[in-house]
Amino acid sequence: MVRRTVAITAVAAVALTVLVAGSRYLANRLIFEPELGEPVTTVLFGAFVVLALTPLLLGLAERLAPPRFARWIAWPANLFLGLAFYLLIGLLAADSTLLLVGAAIDTDLGLAVPRSRAFVVVAFAAIAVGLAMRSAARPPRLAKHEIRLGRWPAALEGFRIVQISDVHIGAMLDSRFARSIVDRVNALEPDLIAVTGDLVDGPVKHLRDEVRPFRDLRAPHGVYFVTGNHDYYSGADPWLAEVETLGMRPLRNERVTISRDGAHFELAGVDDHRGDLFGPGHGEDVPKAVEGRSPDDAVVLLAHDPSTFPAAVKEGVDLQLSGHTHGGQIWPFNLLVRAAVGFVAGHYRRGGSQLLVSNGTGYWGPPMRLRAPAEILEITLRPAQESAADAA
């Protein structure tokens, strides 16, 4: 409990510092330095302050209010965060450029430089936000992956898993989005469905109706769920109970045997990588999840955070399916994700183990995606060596 409190306090302090410092930098560069005159400066600054305060209310709104009320805070707050991100990127690029060429700029230009800078930066941010919002508004793409595994049984050639991840049902994405995902997944007629965490943003009492469409997910070998960090923020224990009523089987540091045509593989799942911050009985434990399995059996591991992969490699897991990163969601944020996690999106190999990281099916925060489209993954599993019939 102490670790959780320290972690939450540290994250909150960093977030607040970034918000305050970033907001001050934006206001100075884009509102005060261009000297736009009155009442323009006062009106712009007043609107900016109101928008900058909305992110501070966002967490409370998502946890205390039903989505129909919380979205009145969530939409302006998240739009501001997305816009502010691109304004900061634009300003940092502009200021760096001006610093490099400063000696060549005529000092008699007066207000021309700050006004031109503000215009260019705002135009850049507006274009980036427009493109990112258009991308996020599109239905998730279907991303097909064919994975060959050394221990995969020949009798299970072509076994298909459909993975959805980071759906983030809450104030921004509601039951209509959930229904559209369910219909598309079922239309693929997969053998098994994997839901790799961050299903929700908010407590069960507010989102029970919003997630109800997920009870219609269908696959002959079942629908399996593992927790993500946002499921923990939203109350992991109540949500673990709720997803069972939706027909999903939670895998909590455990495995199940999936059999067909006399062959089988092991499907394992672990709690979120940082679930241990939420008390005893929570947190990933890959050794426990795979203990007792035969060394001849292929193992597919569901783990929300790709940071679990080193532990999976150590335990000889054949394939890990993860999400969490959103592929960076809005470029160039993916560069920060790569520095923090190492695995951003797509297919990775370490020795005999493989990792597939989804961009996520929904989005979190700003309703924006740039160069990281939302996706539903269809994974077809095959033996590493082609059969003689396949070769012919």
One Martini backbone bead per residue (centre of mass of N, CA, C, O) as a GRO file, in nm:
protein
  392
    1MET     BB    1   0.057   0.063  -0.019
    2VAL     BB    2   0.301   0.250  -0.006
    3ARG     BB    3   0.395   0.213  -0.299
    4ARG     BB    4   0.138   0.323  -0.425
    5THR     BB    5   0.143   0.605  -0.300
    6VAL     BB    6   0.418   0.688  -0.409
    7ALA     BB    7   0.356   0.646  -0.709
    8ILE     BB    8   0.112   0.837  -0.732
    9THR     BB    9   0.253   1.091  -0.628
   10ALA     BB   10   0.477   1.102  -0.842
   11VAL     BB   11   0.297   1.114  -1.093
   12ALA     BB   12   0.131   1.363  -1.010
   13ALA     BB   13   0.371   1.558  -0.983
   14VAL     BB   14   0.472   1.538  -1.273
   15ALA     BB   15   0.208   1.612  -1.419
   16LEU     BB   16   0.172   1.891  -1.286
   17THR     BB   17   0.440   2.013  -1.376
   18VAL     BB   18   0.395   1.983  -1.679
   19LEU     BB   19   0.131   2.142  -1.697
   20VAL     BB   20   0.230   2.412  -1.581
   21ALA     BB   21   0.486   2.458  -1.752
   22GLY     BB   22   0.352   2.423  -2.029
   23SER     BB   23   0.133   2.643  -2.000
   24ARG     BB   24   0.323   2.881  -1.957
   25TYR     BB   25   0.477   2.855  -2.223
   26LEU     BB   26   0.234   2.888  -2.411
   27ALA     BB   27   0.128   3.161  -2.311
   28ASN     BB   28   0.378   3.329  -2.367
   29ARG     BB   29   0.423   3.260  -2.676
   30LEU     BB   30   0.098   3.284  -2.784
   31ILE     BB   31  -0.013   3.551  -2.613
   32PHE     BB   32   0.199   3.768  -2.499
   33GLU     BB   33   0.439   3.813  -2.705
   34PRO     BB   34   0.257   3.906  -2.960
   35GLU     BB   35   0.073   4.139  -2.884
   36LEU     BB   36  -0.266   4.153  -2.955
   37GLY     BB   37  -0.425   4.290  -2.753
   38GLU     BB   38  -0.720   4.450  -2.663
   39PRO     BB   39  -0.920   4.177  -2.564
   40VAL     BB   40  -0.765   3.928  -2.678
   41THR     BB   41  -0.569   3.841  -2.455
   42THR     BB   42  -0.779   3.794  -2.228
   43VAL     BB   43  -0.958   3.588  -2.374
   44LEU     BB   44  -0.742   3.378  -2.438
   45PHE     BB   45  -0.643   3.333  -2.147
   46GLY     BB   46  -0.911   3.247  -2.023
   47ALA     BB   47  -0.956   2.999  -2.204
   48PHE     BB   48  -0.690   2.860  -2.135
   49VAL     BB   49  -0.735   2.821  -1.830
   50VAL     BB   50  -0.989   2.650  -1.845
   51LEU     BB   51  -0.864   2.419  -2.014
   52ALA     BB   52  -0.618   2.359  -1.818
   53LEU     BB   53  -0.817   2.258  -1.579
   54THR     BB   54  -0.966   2.000  -1.687
   55PRO     BB   55  -0.753   1.771  -1.627
   56LEU     BB   56  -0.793   1.791  -1.309
   57LEU     BB   57  -1.105   1.669  -1.341
   58LEU     BB   58  -1.102   1.397  -1.494
   59GLY     BB   59  -1.065   1.172  -1.281
   60LEU     BB   60  -1.320   1.243  -1.119
   61ALA     BB   61  -1.528   1.217  -1.345
   62GLU     BB   62  -1.475   0.909  -1.417
   63ARG     BB   63  -1.538   0.808  -1.106
   64LEU     BB   64  -1.816   0.987  -1.021
   65ALA     BB   65  -1.939   0.977  -1.316
   66PRO     BB   66  -2.122   0.927  -1.560
   67PRO     BB   67  -2.060   0.939  -1.892
   68ARG     BB   68  -2.279   1.161  -1.966
   69PHE     BB   69  -2.111   1.364  -1.775
   70ALA     BB   70  -1.799   1.317  -1.809
   71ARG     BB   71  -1.775   1.414  -2.113
   72TRP     BB   72  -1.781   1.726  -2.045
   73ILE     BB   73  -1.475   1.693  -1.953
   74ALA     BB   74  -1.321   1.492  -2.139
   75TRP     BB   75  -1.319   1.638  -2.409
   76PRO     BB   76  -1.176   1.910  -2.344
   77ALA     BB   77  -0.933   1.785  -2.198
   78ASN     BB   78  -0.826   1.601  -2.435
   79LEU     BB   79  -0.805   1.818  -2.650
   80PHE     BB   80  -0.604   1.993  -2.501
   81LEU     BB   81  -0.377   1.783  -2.474
   82GLY     BB   82  -0.336   1.740  -2.778
   83LEU     BB   83  -0.285   2.033  -2.856
   84ALA     BB   84  -0.054   2.092  -2.655
   85PHE     BB   85   0.144   1.888  -2.768
   86TYR     BB   86   0.171   2.026  -3.056
   87LEU     BB   87   0.252   2.302  -2.953
   88LEU     BB   88   0.512   2.211  -2.815
   89ILE     BB   89   0.649   2.089  -3.056
   90GLY     BB   90   0.644   2.347  -3.228
   91LEU     BB   91   0.795   2.535  -3.029
   92LEU     BB   92   1.054   2.376  -2.995
   93ALA     BB   93   1.128   2.389  -3.293
   94ALA     BB   94   1.122   2.697  -3.325
   95ASP     BB   95   1.324   2.773  -3.097
   96SER     BB   96   1.559   2.607  -3.206
   97THR     BB   97   1.581   2.752  -3.475
   98LEU     BB   98   1.620   3.042  -3.362
   99LEU     BB   99   1.877   2.977  -3.205
  100LEU     BB  100   2.052   2.891  -3.455
  101VAL     BB  101   1.962   3.178  -3.628
  102GLY     BB  102   1.977   3.440  -3.449
  103ALA     BB  103   2.224   3.598  -3.574
  104ALA     BB  104   2.047   3.645  -3.859
  105ILE     BB  105   1.849   3.826  -3.711
  106ASP     BB  106   1.673   4.107  -3.716
  107THR     BB  107   1.624   4.323  -3.441
  108ASP     BB  108   1.400   4.515  -3.601
  109LEU     BB  109   1.137   4.318  -3.617
  110GLY     BB  110   1.013   4.273  -3.344
  111LEU     BB  111   0.692   4.122  -3.363
  112ALA     BB  112   0.732   3.927  -3.605
  113VAL     BB  113   0.842   3.673  -3.471
  114PRO     BB  114   0.622   3.595  -3.253
  115ARG     BB  115   0.385   3.601  -3.457
  116SER     BB  116   0.491   3.398  -3.662
  117ARG     BB  117   0.534   3.170  -3.467
  118ALA     BB  118   0.242   3.142  -3.370
  119PHE     BB  119   0.114   3.086  -3.645
  120VAL     BB  120   0.277   2.833  -3.724
  121VAL     BB  121   0.216   2.659  -3.472
  122VAL     BB  122  -0.093   2.661  -3.487
  123ALA     BB  123  -0.112   2.540  -3.770
  124PHE     BB  124   0.035   2.278  -3.710
  125ALA     BB  125  -0.152   2.179  -3.479
  126ALA     BB  126  -0.417   2.179  -3.639
  127ILE     BB  127  -0.331   1.970  -3.850
  128ALA     BB  128  -0.248   1.740  -3.660
  129VAL     BB  129  -0.521   1.715  -3.514
  130GLY     BB  130  -0.695   1.659  -3.760
  131LEU     BB  131  -0.551   1.398  -3.848
  132ALA     BB  132  -0.574   1.246  -3.574
  133MET     BB  133  -0.887   1.249  -3.555
  134ARG     BB  134  -0.945   1.104  -3.819
  135SER     BB  135  -0.798   0.842  -3.744
  136ALA     BB  136  -0.961   0.779  -3.476
  137ALA     BB  137  -1.250   0.766  -3.629
  138ARG     BB  138  -1.168   0.518  -3.741
  139PRO     BB  139  -1.181   0.208  -3.784
  140PRO     BB  140  -1.031  -0.053  -3.703
  141ARG     BB  141  -0.796  -0.233  -3.818
  142LEU     BB  142  -0.690  -0.524  -3.991
  143ALA     BB  143  -0.434  -0.728  -3.848
  144LYS     BB  144  -0.226  -0.963  -4.000
  145HIS     BB  145  -0.075  -1.265  -3.853
  146GLU     BB  146   0.195  -1.491  -3.911
  147ILE     BB  147   0.285  -1.757  -3.687
  148ARG     BB  148   0.582  -1.940  -3.612
  149LEU     BB  149   0.619  -2.246  -3.419
  150GLY     BB  150   0.813  -2.499  -3.302
  151ARG     BB  151   0.568  -2.633  -3.098
  152TRP     BB  152   0.353  -2.645  -3.303
  153PRO     BB  153   0.091  -2.822  -3.392
  154ALA     BB  154  -0.014  -2.965  -3.683
  155ALA     BB  155  -0.324  -2.993  -3.599
  156LEU     BB  156  -0.315  -2.652  -3.553
  157GLU     BB  157  -0.323  -2.551  -3.823
  158GLY     BB  158  -0.459  -2.224  -3.839
  159PHE     BB  159  -0.492  -2.108  -3.576
  160ARG     BB  160  -0.717  -1.850  -3.443
  161ILE     BB  161  -0.644  -1.528  -3.305
  162VAL     BB  162  -0.825  -1.266  -3.152
  163GLN     BB  163  -0.714  -0.932  -3.076
  164ILE     BB  164  -0.790  -0.718  -2.805
  165SER     BB  165  -0.697  -0.375  -2.699
  166ASP     BB  166  -0.739  -0.095  -2.549
  167VAL     BB  167  -1.048   0.016  -2.547
  168HIS     BB  168  -1.160   0.225  -2.338
  169ILE     BB  169  -1.419   0.229  -2.177
  170GLY     BB  170  -1.615   0.544  -2.136
  171ALA     BB  171  -1.639   0.879  -2.187
  172MET     BB  172  -1.539   0.842  -2.498
  173LEU     BB  173  -1.613   0.528  -2.511
  174ASP     BB  174  -1.886   0.328  -2.589
  175SER     BB  175  -2.125   0.092  -2.667
  176ARG     BB  176  -2.100   0.141  -2.972
  177PHE     BB  177  -1.808   0.058  -2.992
  178ALA     BB  178  -1.835  -0.221  -2.869
  179ARG     BB  179  -2.031  -0.332  -3.083
  180SER     BB  180  -1.845  -0.299  -3.330
  181ILE     BB  181  -1.627  -0.494  -3.227
  182VAL     BB  182  -1.794  -0.748  -3.191
  183ASP     BB  183  -1.892  -0.778  -3.484
  184ARG     BB  184  -1.607  -0.800  -3.613
  185VAL     BB  185  -1.499  -1.040  -3.455
  186ASN     BB  186  -1.724  -1.247  -3.520
  187ALA     BB  187  -1.685  -1.234  -3.836
  188LEU     BB  188  -1.401  -1.396  -3.816
  189GLU     BB  189  -1.422  -1.668  -3.671
  190PRO     BB  190  -1.262  -1.753  -3.428
  191ASP     BB  191  -1.114  -1.975  -3.203
  192LEU     BB  192  -1.000  -1.721  -3.033
  193ILE     BB  193  -1.019  -1.476  -2.763
  194ALA     BB  194  -0.822  -1.179  -2.683
  195VAL     BB  195  -0.804  -0.970  -2.383
  196THR     BB  196  -0.534  -0.725  -2.319
  197GLY     BB  197  -0.656  -0.496  -2.164
  198ASP     BB  198  -0.798  -0.199  -2.104
  199LEU     BB  199  -1.124  -0.192  -2.116
  200VAL     BB  200  -1.132   0.051  -1.896
  201ASP     BB  201  -1.267   0.387  -1.762
  202GLY     BB  202  -1.399   0.291  -1.475
  203PRO     BB  203  -1.650   0.193  -1.294
  204VAL     BB  204  -1.889  -0.044  -1.285
  205LYS     BB  205  -2.142   0.137  -1.209
  206HIS     BB  206  -2.095   0.314  -1.487
  207LEU     BB  207  -2.012   0.061  -1.716
  208ARG     BB  208  -2.196  -0.187  -1.745
  209ASP     BB  209  -2.362  -0.103  -2.003
  210GLU     BB  210  -2.115  -0.039  -2.194
  211VAL     BB  211  -2.002  -0.358  -2.185
  212ARG     BB  212  -2.233  -0.556  -2.270
  213PRO     BB  213  -2.156  -0.641  -2.569
  214PHE     BB  214  -1.924  -0.852  -2.481
  215ARG     BB  215  -2.120  -1.101  -2.431
  216ASP     BB  216  -2.119  -1.165  -2.763
  217LEU     BB  217  -1.873  -1.309  -2.769
  218ARG     BB  218  -1.735  -1.559  -3.008
  219ALA     BB  219  -1.574  -1.886  -2.937
  220PRO     BB  220  -1.498  -2.219  -2.924
  221HIS     BB  221  -1.231  -2.155  -2.713
  222GLY     BB  222  -1.290  -1.869  -2.617
  223VAL     BB  223  -1.271  -1.596  -2.372
  224TYR     BB  224  -0.991  -1.391  -2.279
  225PHE     BB  225  -0.851  -1.226  -1.976
  226VAL     BB  226  -0.649  -0.937  -1.893
  227THR     BB  227  -0.500  -0.711  -1.710
  228GLY     BB  228  -0.470  -0.363  -1.678
  229ASN     BB  229  -0.391  -0.063  -1.551
  230HIS     BB  230  -0.685   0.060  -1.590
  231ASP     BB  231  -0.831  -0.165  -1.438
  232TYR     BB  232  -0.700  -0.089  -1.172
  233TYR     BB  233  -0.792   0.208  -1.154
  234SER     BB  234  -1.109   0.093  -1.174
  235GLY     BB  235  -1.116  -0.188  -1.031
  236ALA     BB  236  -1.025  -0.504  -1.049
  237ASP     BB  237  -1.213  -0.688  -0.885
  238PRO     BB  238  -1.488  -0.599  -1.004
  239TRP     BB  239  -1.399  -0.653  -1.304
  240LEU     BB  240  -1.339  -0.953  -1.283
  241ALA     BB  241  -1.633  -1.023  -1.217
  242GLU     BB  242  -1.768  -0.888  -1.466
  243VAL     BB  243  -1.629  -1.044  -1.704
  244GLU     BB  244  -1.762  -1.311  -1.632
  245THR     BB  245  -2.055  -1.214  -1.708
  246LEU     BB  246  -1.944  -1.180  -2.020
  247GLY     BB  247  -1.771  -1.461  -2.079
  248MET     BB  248  -1.497  -1.422  -1.948
  249ARG     BB  249  -1.166  -1.549  -1.886
  250PRO     BB  250  -0.964  -1.509  -1.638
  251LEU     BB  251  -0.602  -1.467  -1.625
  252ARG     BB  252  -0.415  -1.536  -1.312
  253ASN     BB  253  -0.143  -1.676  -1.317
  254GLU     BB  254  -0.237  -1.883  -1.555
  255ARG     BB  255  -0.359  -2.192  -1.711
  256VAL     BB  256  -0.473  -2.342  -2.021
  257THR     BB  257  -0.607  -2.601  -2.215
  258ILE     BB  258  -0.597  -2.628  -2.570
  259SER     BB  259  -0.816  -2.831  -2.772
  260ARG     BB  260  -0.762  -3.016  -3.096
  261ASP     BB  261  -0.747  -3.290  -3.269
  262GLY     BB  262  -0.549  -3.418  -3.035
  263ALA     BB  263  -0.444  -3.132  -2.967
  264HIS     BB  264  -0.221  -2.886  -2.794
  265PHE     BB  265  -0.215  -2.589  -2.580
  266GLU     BB  266  -0.092  -2.317  -2.387
  267LEU     BB  267  -0.282  -2.078  -2.199
  268ALA     BB  268  -0.164  -1.776  -2.068
  269GLY     BB  269  -0.186  -1.548  -1.773
  270VAL     BB  270  -0.139  -1.208  -1.650
  271ASP     BB  271  -0.100  -0.968  -1.466
  272ASP     BB  272  -0.015  -0.675  -1.437
  273HIS     BB  273   0.302  -0.548  -1.410
  274ARG     BB  274   0.170  -0.330  -1.169
  275GLY     BB  275  -0.032  -0.486  -0.970
  276ASP     BB  276   0.137  -0.490  -0.695
  277LEU     BB  277   0.040  -0.193  -0.605
  278PHE     BB  278  -0.268  -0.326  -0.520
  279GLY     BB  279  -0.172  -0.567  -0.357
  280PRO     BB  280  -0.229  -0.856  -0.251
  281GLY     BB  281  -0.267  -1.085  -0.527
  282HIS     BB  282  -0.102  -0.898  -0.720
  283GLY     BB  283   0.056  -0.951  -1.014
  284GLU     BB  284   0.299  -1.069  -1.191
  285ASP     BB  285   0.356  -1.444  -1.271
  286VAL     BB  286   0.507  -1.638  -1.486
  287PRO     BB  287   0.597  -1.898  -1.344
  288LYS     BB  288   0.311  -1.963  -1.240
  289ALA     BB  289   0.162  -1.969  -1.519
  290VAL     BB  290   0.371  -2.227  -1.627
  291GLU     BB  291   0.351  -2.430  -1.424
  292GLY     BB  292   0.360  -2.781  -1.514
  293ARG     BB  293   0.440  -2.782  -1.793
  294SER     BB  294   0.530  -2.907  -2.081
  295PRO     BB  295   0.818  -2.876  -2.279
  296ASP     BB  296   0.645  -2.962  -2.551
  297ASP     BB  297   0.462  -2.719  -2.511
  298ALA     BB  298   0.295  -2.467  -2.621
  299VAL     BB  299   0.308  -2.105  -2.541
  300VAL     BB  300   0.056  -1.864  -2.473
  301LEU     BB  301   0.081  -1.520  -2.374
  302LEU     BB  302  -0.103  -1.300  -2.167
  303ALA     BB  303   0.010  -0.948  -2.171
  304HIS     BB  304  -0.029  -0.625  -2.151
  305ASP     BB  305   0.277  -0.577  -2.097
  306PRO     BB  306   0.579  -0.591  -2.271
  307SER     BB  307   0.764  -0.598  -2.008
  308THR     BB  308   0.719  -0.917  -1.971
  309PHE     BB  309   0.907  -1.057  -2.184
  310PRO     BB  310   1.169  -1.135  -2.032
  311ALA     BB  311   1.020  -1.344  -1.853
  312ALA     BB  312   0.914  -1.516  -2.090
  313VAL     BB  313   1.187  -1.599  -2.203
  314LYS     BB  314   1.290  -1.741  -1.946
  315GLU     BB  315   1.023  -1.951  -1.964
  316GLY     BB  316   0.970  -2.033  -2.276
  317VAL     BB  317   0.789  -1.864  -2.438
  318ASP     BB  318   0.659  -1.848  -2.757
  319LEU     BB  319   0.404  -1.636  -2.713
  320GLN     BB  320   0.329  -1.286  -2.688
  321LEU     BB  321   0.042  -1.088  -2.596
  322SER     BB  322   0.006  -0.730  -2.644
  323GLY     BB  323  -0.005  -0.382  -2.537
  324HIS     BB  324  -0.038  -0.042  -2.394
  325THR     BB  325   0.117   0.160  -2.611
  326HIS     BB  326  -0.050   0.236  -2.885
  327GLY     BB  327   0.207   0.296  -3.068
  328GLY     BB  328   0.198   0.602  -2.925
  329GLN     BB  329  -0.060   0.723  -3.101
  330ILE     BB  330   0.119   1.013  -3.110
  331TRP     BB  331   0.311   1.160  -3.306
  332PRO     BB  332   0.628   1.134  -3.129
  333PHE     BB  333   0.557   0.949  -2.871
  334ASN     BB  334   0.694   0.677  -2.955
  335LEU     BB  335   0.981   0.759  -2.862
  336LEU     BB  336   0.918   0.747  -2.557
  337VAL     BB  337   0.819   0.456  -2.549
  338ARG     BB  338   1.081   0.326  -2.647
  339ALA     BB  339   1.251   0.427  -2.404
  340ALA     BB  340   1.066   0.291  -2.175
  341VAL     BB  341   1.006  -0.011  -2.313
  342GLY     BB  342   1.104  -0.102  -2.638
  343PHE     BB  343   0.799  -0.193  -2.708
  344VAL     BB  344   0.558  -0.072  -2.936
  345ALA     BB  345   0.520  -0.245  -3.221
  346GLY     BB  346   0.465  -0.562  -3.316
  347HIS     BB  347   0.742  -0.771  -3.402
  348TYR     BB  348   0.929  -0.996  -3.184
  349ARG     BB  349   1.260  -1.132  -3.095
  350ARG     BB  350   1.385  -1.385  -2.844
  351GLY     BB  351   1.502  -1.628  -2.956
  352GLY     BB  352   1.229  -1.855  -2.908
  353SER     BB  353   1.074  -1.585  -2.873
  354GLN     BB  354   0.760  -1.404  -2.908
  355LEU     BB  355   0.623  -1.071  -2.997
  356LEU     BB  356   0.296  -0.905  -2.983
  357VAL     BB  357   0.206  -0.562  -3.050
  358SER     BB  358  -0.055  -0.362  -3.000
  359ASN     BB  359  -0.210  -0.052  -3.072
  360GLY     BB  360  -0.499  -0.089  -3.031
  361THR     BB  361  -0.860  -0.032  -3.041
  362GLY     BB  362  -0.852   0.235  -2.912
  363TYR     BB  363  -0.828   0.504  -2.675
  364TRP     BB  364  -0.633   0.751  -2.488
  365GLY     BB  365  -0.750   1.044  -2.432
  366PRO     BB  366  -0.692   1.168  -2.699
  367PRO     BB  367  -0.887   1.170  -3.004
  368MET     BB  368  -0.597   1.037  -3.121
  369ARG     BB  369  -0.413   0.943  -3.429
  370LEU     BB  370  -0.057   0.907  -3.532
  371ARG     BB  371   0.094   0.654  -3.684
  372ALA     BB  372  -0.132   0.464  -3.493
  373PRO     BB  373  -0.349   0.259  -3.563
  374ALA     BB  374  -0.610   0.104  -3.495
  375GLU     BB  375  -0.662  -0.252  -3.383
  376ILE     BB  376  -0.719  -0.580  -3.508
  377LEU     BB  377  -0.604  -0.902  -3.434
  378GLU     BB  378  -0.495  -1.165  -3.659
  379ILE     BB  379  -0.379  -1.487  -3.554
  380THR     BB  380  -0.179  -1.723  -3.726
  381LEU     BB  381  -0.097  -2.058  -3.648
  382ARG     BB  382   0.220  -2.228  -3.706
  383PRO     BB  383   0.447  -2.425  -3.789
  384ALA     BB  384   0.777  -2.382  -3.859
  385GLN     BB  385   0.737  -2.632  -4.040
  386GLU     BB  386   0.662  -2.740  -4.330
  387SER     BB  387   0.487  -2.942  -4.490
  388ALA     BB  388   0.481  -3.137  -4.766
  389ALA     BB  389   0.209  -3.025  -4.866
  390ASP     BB  390   0.286  -2.725  -4.852
  391ALA     BB  391   0.535  -2.738  -5.039
  392ALA     BB  392   0.358  -2.844  -5.289
   0.00000   0.00000   0.00000
